[in-house]
Amino acid sequence: MGKESVDLGRGDGPAEALPCKDRFAFSQAMRRSRPVDREDAIAQLCRGRRVLDLGCVRHDASCSVSDPLWLHRRIRDVAARVLGVDYLAGEVEKLRAQGYDMICGDVTRPLPITEVFDVVVAGDLVEHLGNLEAFFANCHRLLADGGILLISTPNPFFAGEFHYVAWKRSFLVNPEHTCWIDPLLLARLAGRWGFEMAWARYCSRSWRLPDLLCDSAGHEYDILLSRWNHDSAPRKVLRKAISMAGRALYPLFCFLTGAGTALVRHSDYLACLRKTAPGGPPAA
């Protein structure tokens, strides 16, 4: 693992859950926790286990296999067994033809799966969904008792997001996203569906505001494809100059304005939820 790696154990032990009923204690625990590399942390917790990877396709089949950080491949390399699920039928078929074990399915509807798993992974998925209750019901049914659910999702309190909106006077939101969920609310929501939050850590790899200061209607950064529209050599030179200046000055600005705390420093977080209620989710 890289230098950001943290020993996370197995995630299914008897350790005390985060205190989601006490927002001050919860916030303190989040501030004190060390950030993790998302892919390394998930791979560590999937090693040697039966894994269900929900939302496993990264945009499309071509983008997935060409991305060195593609999470599903990292999981497949270490898991005893991994099954992927995604609603993009055509892309699933292309990846199946390349040897990946995947099925097409909608995670907000009952999935046609009968086996159970030790780990369910939902990497950058929940912010795309419109029915979280159905998602948690699927996860609960398909997890073995004591299994863990790993969720990564954007941090709605990320300072870079706020400063972009304030300075650029425009929203910066993935067009496929439907919601924001902060760590405390995720813990409380999960508790309604037979889970408890074992831990949550911020992800060490964040997008950087200085790199997007040139974003505009005439020179837009495509969030889905991670590329600049209407690009040119002069614009690349200008972007690099502004980005370098911004990277030098922005951290100081954050420090002087109180935006340096860990709670707003990272754009994403990873949460480990333990299945606590056996069988079906508890009645409301």
C-alpha positions in Angstrom: 0.0 0.0 0.0 1.0 3.6 -0.4 2.1 6.1 2.2 -1.6 7.0 3.0 -2.5 3.5 4.0 -4.0 2.9 7.4 -4.6 -0.4 9.1 -8.4 -0.7 9.0 -8.7 -4.3 10.3 -11.5 -6.3 8.8 -14.4 -4.0 9.6 -16.6 -6.7 11.1 -15.1 -6.9 14.6 -16.8 -5.9 17.9 -15.3 -2.4 17.9 -17.5 0.3 19.1 -19.5 2.1 16.4 -19.1 5.8 15.7 -21.3 7.9 18.1 -23.9 9.1 15.5 -26.3 10.3 18.3 -23.7 12.8 19.6 -22.8 15.1 16.7 -19.9 16.7 18.7 -18.3 13.3 19.5 -18.9 12.2 15.9 -17.3 15.3 14.5 -14.3 14.9 16.8 -13.8 11.3 15.6 -13.9 12.4 12.0 -11.4 15.2 12.6 -8.9 12.9 14.3 -9.1 10.0 11.8 -6.4 9.7 9.2 -7.4 10.0 5.5 -7.1 6.9 3.4 -6.5 6.0 -0.2 -9.9 4.9 -1.3 -8.8 2.1 -3.6 -6.2 0.7 -1.2 -8.6 0.8 1.8 -11.4 -1.0 -0.1 -8.9 -3.6 -1.5 -7.6 -4.2 2.0 -11.1 -4.9 3.3 -12.0 -7.1 0.3 -9.0 -9.3 0.4 -9.9 -13.1 0.5 -13.6 -12.4 0.9 -16.8 -12.8 -1.1 -17.6 -9.3 -2.6 -20.6 -7.8 -4.3 -19.6 -4.6 -6.2 -22.6 -2.4 -6.9 -22.3 0.2 -9.7 -19.1 -1.4 -10.9 -18.8 0.2 -14.4 -16.9 3.5 -14.6 -18.9 5.4 -17.2 -18.5 2.7 -19.9 -16.5 -0.4 -20.6 -13.6 1.4 -22.4 -13.2 4.0 -19.7 -13.3 1.2 -17.0 -10.5 -1.0 -18.5 -8.3 2.0 -19.4 -8.5 3.6 -15.9 -5.6 2.4 -13.6 -7.8 3.3 -10.6 -10.8 1.3 -11.7 -12.1 0.0 -8.4 -13.7 -3.2 -9.7 -10.4 -4.5 -11.1 -8.6 -3.7 -7.8 -11.3 -5.8 -6.0 -11.1 -8.7 -8.4 -7.3 -8.9 -7.9 -7.7 -9.6 -4.2 -11.1 -11.0 -3.5 -11.9 -14.7 -3.2 -15.0 -14.0 -5.3 -16.4 -10.8 -6.8 -19.7 -10.2 -8.6 -20.3 -6.9 -10.2 -23.7 -5.2 -10.8 -24.5 -2.2 -13.0 -27.6 -1.0 -14.8 -25.6 -0.2 -18.1 -26.6 -3.4 -19.9 -24.5 -2.9 -23.0 -21.3 -2.0 -21.0 -21.9 -5.0 -18.7 -22.0 -7.3 -21.7 -18.8 -5.8 -23.1 -17.0 -6.4 -19.8 -18.4 -9.9 -19.5 -16.9 -10.7 -22.9 -13.5 -9.7 -21.4 -13.9 -12.1 -18.5 -15.5 -10.0 -15.8 -18.2 -11.7 -13.7 -21.1 -9.1 -13.9 -24.8 -8.9 -14.2 -27.1 -6.1 -15.3 -29.4 -4.8 -12.5 -30.9 -1.8 -10.8 -29.8 -1.5 -7.2 -33.0 0.3 -6.3 -35.0 -2.7 -7.3 -34.8 -6.3 -5.9 -31.7 -7.9 -7.5 -31.9 -11.4 -8.9 -29.1 -12.7 -6.7 -29.5 -15.6 -4.2 -26.0 -15.9 -2.7 -24.7 -13.9 0.2 -21.5 -11.9 0.5 -19.0 -10.8 3.2 -18.6 -7.4 1.7 -20.8 -5.1 -0.4 -19.1 -2.2 -2.1 -20.9 0.9 -3.3 -18.1 3.1 -4.7 -19.4 6.6 -5.7 -22.9 5.2 -6.1 -25.4 6.4 -3.5 -25.2 10.0 -4.8 -26.7 8.7 -8.1 -29.7 7.0 -6.6 -33.3 8.1 -6.1 -34.4 5.4 -3.7 -31.9 4.8 -0.9 -34.3 2.6 1.1 -34.5 0.1 -1.7 -30.7 0.2 -2.0 -30.1 -0.5 1.7 -32.7 -3.3 1.6 -30.7 -5.0 -1.2 -27.5 -4.6 0.7 -29.0 -6.0 3.9 -30.5 -9.0 2.2 -27.3 -9.9 0.2 -24.9 -9.4 3.1 -24.0 -12.3 5.5 -24.7 -11.6 9.1 -21.9 -9.4 10.4 -20.9 -8.4 6.9 -19.8 -4.9 5.9 -21.1 -2.3 3.4 -18.4 0.0 2.1 -19.7 3.4 0.7 -17.7 6.2 -0.8 -19.5 9.4 -1.7 -18.7 13.2 -2.0 -18.3 15.3 1.1 -21.0 18.1 0.8 -19.0 20.3 3.2 -15.8 20.3 1.0 -14.4 23.8 1.0 -13.4 23.6 -2.6 -17.0 23.1 -3.6 -18.2 26.1 -1.6 -15.4 28.4 -2.8 -16.1 27.4 -6.4 -19.8 28.4 -6.1 -18.9 31.6 -4.2 -16.2 32.8 -6.6 -17.4 31.5 -10.0 -21.1 32.2 -9.2 -22.1 28.9 -10.7 -22.8 25.4 -9.5 -20.2 22.6 -9.9 -22.3 19.4 -9.7 -22.1 16.1 -11.6 -25.2 16.0 -13.8 -25.9 12.4 -12.8 -26.0 13.1 -9.1 -29.2 13.3 -7.2 -28.2 14.0 -3.6 -25.5 14.9 -1.1 -25.0 12.8 2.1 -22.6 13.9 4.9 -21.0 11.2 7.1 -23.3 11.9 10.1 -26.5 11.7 8.2 -25.3 8.5 6.4 -24.7 6.9 9.8 -28.2 7.8 11.0 -29.8 6.7 7.7 -28.0 3.4 7.8 -29.2 2.8 11.4 -32.8 2.7 10.1 -31.9 -0.3 7.9 -30.0 -2.6 10.2 -26.5 -1.1 9.9 -24.1 0.8 12.2 -21.2 2.9 11.1 -18.0 1.2 12.2 -15.9 4.1 10.9 -15.6 6.8 8.3 -12.4 8.2 6.8 -11.9 11.1 4.4 -10.3 10.1 1.1 -6.8 11.4 0.6 -7.2 11.9 -3.2 -9.4 15.1 -3.7 -10.0 17.3 -6.7 -8.3 20.7 -6.4 -10.1 24.0 -6.8 -7.1 25.8 -8.4 -7.2 23.3 -11.3 -10.8 24.4 -12.2 -10.5 28.2 -11.9 -10.6 28.5 -15.7 -13.9 26.7 -15.9 -16.5 28.8 -17.8 -19.4 28.6 -20.2 -16.9 29.0 -23.1 -14.3 26.7 -21.8 -16.1 24.1 -19.7 -14.7 21.2 -17.7 -16.6 18.1 -18.5 -17.1 16.4 -15.1 -18.3 13.1 -16.6 -15.4 12.7 -19.0 -12.8 14.5 -17.0 -11.7 16.7 -19.8 -11.9 20.3 -21.0 -14.2 21.3 -23.9 -13.0 23.7 -26.6 -9.4 23.2 -25.5 -6.4 24.7 -27.2 -2.6 25.1 -26.6 -2.9 28.7 -25.3 -5.7 27.7 -22.9 -3.6 24.8 -21.6 -0.7 27.2 -20.9 -3.1 29.6 -19.2 -4.7 26.9 -17.1 -1.3 25.6 -15.9 -0.2 29.1 -14.9 -3.4 29.8 -13.0 -3.4 26.4 -11.4 0.2 26.7 -10.2 -0.5 30.1 -8.7 -3.7 28.9 -7.1 -2.0 25.8 -5.6 0.5 28.1 -3.9 -2.0 30.6 -2.5 -5.2 28.7 -1.9 -4.0 26.6 1.1 -2.9 29.9 2.8 -6.3 31.4 2.1 -8.1 28.4 3.6 -5.9 28.5 6.7 -6.5 32.2 7.2 -10.3 31.9 6.8 -10.7 28.8 9.0 -11.3 26.4 6.1 -8.4 24.2 6.9 -10.2 21.7 9.2 -10.3 18.1 8.1 -14.1 18.3 7.9 -13.9 20.5 4.9 -10.5 19.7 3.5 -11.4 16.5 1.5 -13.8 16.1 -1.4 -14.9 12.5 -0.6 -15.1 10.1 2.2 -15.3 6.3 2.7 -17.6 4.7 5.3 -17.7 1.2 6.7 -21.1 0.1 7.8 -21.6 -3.2 9.8 -24.7 -5.3 9.3 -26.1 -5.5 12.9 -29.7 -6.8 12.5 -29.9 -10.5 11.3 -32.4 -11.4 8.6 -34.4 -8.6 7.1 -34.0 -4.9 8.1 -35.7 -3.8 11.3 -39.3 -2.6 11.1 -39.7 1.1 11.0 
